[in-house]
């Protein structure tokens, strides 16, 4: 997992969090959130009791959703702590009888209804994503490439899961393997090139059309190779990741030789803001 540690402020108290580059989402300290919403003097004990309660209520996949990640403790030392993504954390919050949790619960009910509609009609989810990018100022052509890339990425991660890859750290390593072979740098090095904040800015939201195309090619090729050789486990899938990335890397180098220009650049989409007029990324 490509990690960047941070905190978010809620009710003048802090919730620790870690960014997963591979999964492109935050993981939050469950104990911190539970402590704030429950007002418990012993948040760890409260969370321990709550876990048992959730299992009794039928939330049997809870232990699969909770991951142990290192976060900085009050004494400044790094310690493993129960962590959850936003979806899992909201499910946990549902079981906390606290007035502070009500705003989260109301929001969850609304989002849950919208997601149920999207499951019945996937086009609704695609439209929602399209509208979000459009509102931020991206062009229609770029949005089409980005959404296709998201679908390709999801196909790859589903394939990895079916082939025995389940640890977030393994996803990060495999993703880095593809990126190094395709672009000559890891995702964190790529973000540094583009001047992005490692903790939250999505690298692919700042890629040009060509960068998105080669990213998609590298992941589509990795998926096909994994299927073709029936890759099982981490080692075999890492080999497939390198081979898939290299296919895109060779194509990228060939294009660069023909054009005399690098595909990867420091250009980004930071100039786009909510409601700003759509404009294409232009070389500086």
N, C-alpha and C positions, 0 to 999 in steps of 0.2 A: 504493500500500500504506500503510495506516495503521500506522505503525511505533512500537514501543516496545522499546528496547534493554535487554538484561539479560544475566545470566550464570547458569549453573548449575554447581554444584560437583560434581566427580567425582574421586575419588582425590586430594583436596586440590589439584586443578588446575581451572581455569575453562574452560568452553565458552561462547563468546559466542553470543547468540541474538537474533532479531528477531521480533516478533509481527506476523502479517499479520491485520489486522482483517477484510479482505474474505474471506479464506479461512478465518479462525478457526483458525489453527494457527501453531505456532512454526517458524521456520527457524533451523537451527544452523550454526555455522561448521564446515565439514568439516575444515579444517586443524587446528583445535583438538582435535576428537575423534580424528582420525587420529594426531595427535602423542601424545596420552595413551595410546592403546591400542597403538601401535607402539613407544613409547619411542625414537623416532627423534630424532637430534640435528638433523635437517633435515626437519621435517614437510612443508614445501612440496614438496621434492624427492620425498619418499616418496609424497605424494598424487599428484604428477604421474606417477610410475611406476605407481601403483596404478590411475589412470584408464586408462592404456594396457592394463594387465592385464585390467581389467574389460571393456573393449571386445573384447579377444581372446576372452574367455570368453562373449561373446554378449550382453552388456548394452548393446545398441546405443542404447537410449533414455536412457542416462546423461546425455548432454549436454543433453537436453531437460528432465531432472529437476533439474539443477543451475542455480541462479540466482545472479547477482551482486548482492550487497547491501552497503550501506555498514555497516561495523562499526568500533568504536573499536580502533585498534592500540595496542600497548604504549606508544608515544610520545605517545598521547593524540589523535592525528589520526584522522579518519574515512577509511577506505579500503575500496574494493570487495574483497569476498572471496567465494570459492565457498561457497554455502550450500545446505542441503538440508533438506527436511521430515523428520519422524521415520521415515516409511516408507523413504525413499531412503537415509537415514543408516544404518538397520539393514541394508539391502542391502549397503552399502559395508562395514560392520563385518564382515559374513560373510566377506569376502575378506582380513581381517587375521589372520594367524596369531599371536594373542596370547592367553595365559591370561585376561587381563582382558576379552577379548571373549566368552569362553565363556558367562557369565551372559546376555549379550544374545542370543547365538545360541540358547540353550535357550529363552529367552522367545519369540524369533521363531518357532521351530519350533512351539511351542504355539499362538501366535496365528495362524500361517499355517494350521494345521490347522483352527482354529475359523473362520477367514475362508473357507476352501474349503467348509466345510459351509454357511456363510451364503450363498455364491454359489449353491450348489445349492438352498438353501431360504431365500429372503430373509426369511421370517417369523422366522427365528432371530435375524437382525440386529436386526429391529424389537423383538423380545422383550428382547434384551440391552440395547438403549438404554432401553426402558421400565423395566426393572429397575433400571438405574443411576439414573434420575431418581426412581424410587419410593424407593430406598434413601436418597436425599438429602433426601427429605421432601416432594416435590411432590405435589399432588393428582392424581387420575386424570384429571379434566377438563382441567387445565392440561397434563398430559403428552400427551393426545390432540391438543391444539392445537399444542404444540411440535413433535411428530413430523410432523404434517401440514405445518407450516411448513418443516421441514427438507427434506421431499420437494419442496415448491414451490421452495425455494431451489436445490436440486440441478437441477431441471428448467431453471431460469433460467440457471445457470452452464453447463450443457451446451449450451443454446441459444447463449449468448455464444461459447463455444468454437467451435461450428459456424459462427458468423458472423464469424470472424476475430479474436476477442478472445483473446489468449494471455498477455499480460504481467500479472503480479500487480498492478502499479500501475494498469493499466486497469480491472481488476476493482474495485479500491478506489474509483476515481473514479466508476465507474458506480453502485456501491453507495451512495456518498455522494450522488450526484445523485438517486437514488430516495428516500433518507432525507430529504433537504432538502425535496423536493416533498411527501412524505407527512407529515412531522412538523415541518418547519421547522428542522431541525438535522441536522448530519452525525452519523455513528455516534460519533465521538470526543466531540462536544458532548453527545450523548445520554448517554454513559457518565459524563461529568462531572456532568450533572444528577442522575444516580442515585448518584453517589459511588463509582463503580467504578474499579478499578485498570486502566488502559489496557493493561497488559502481559499480562494473562491472563484476566481475568474476562469471560466471554461475555455481551455485552449482552442477547441474547435469552433467556438463562437467568434474567434479572432483569426481564423484561417481564410485565405483567399480561395477563389474557385478551384485553382489548380491544386492547392494544398489539400482541400477537401477531397478532390478526385483521387489523388494518390493515397490518401488515408483510407478511403473506401476500397480502393483496389487492393491495398495491403491486407485489409481485414477479410475481404471477400476471398482472396487467394488463400489466406490462412485457413478459412473455413473449409474450402474445397480440398485442400491438401490433407487436413485432419480427417475429413471423411474418406478420402481416397486411400489413405494408409491405415485407417481405423485407429488413429492415435488414442492411446489410453494413458491416463496418469500425467503427472507434471512433466517428466523428462521428454516423453514423446511429443507432447503438445508444445513444449518449448522449441523443439526442433522444427515442428510444423510452423510455429510462429516466425522463426527466423527465415524459413524458406518462403513463407508468404510475404513477409516484409521485403525480402530481397527481390522478389519479382517486381514489386512497386519501386524499390530502390534502383534497380537496373533501368526501368522505364524512365524514372525521373532523371537519372544521369544522361540517358540518351537524349531526352528532350533538352536538357541544359546544354549538351554539346551542340545540338542543332540550333539553339536560339542564342547561346552565349549569355544566358541569364539564369540565375539560381531560382529554383521553385520556392524554397524556403526563404522567408525574409522577416525583418523586424516589424513590418507593417501589421497593424491591428485595427480593430473596429472600435477603439475607445472613443472615437469622435461621434459615435452614434449614441443618442440619448432618447429617452421616452418621448414619443411624439415628434421627433425631429424628422425632417424630410429625408426620404430614402436617397441614398447615394452609394455608389460603388467604392470599394477600397482602391485607392490610387497609389501607385508607387511614389515614394518620396524622393 
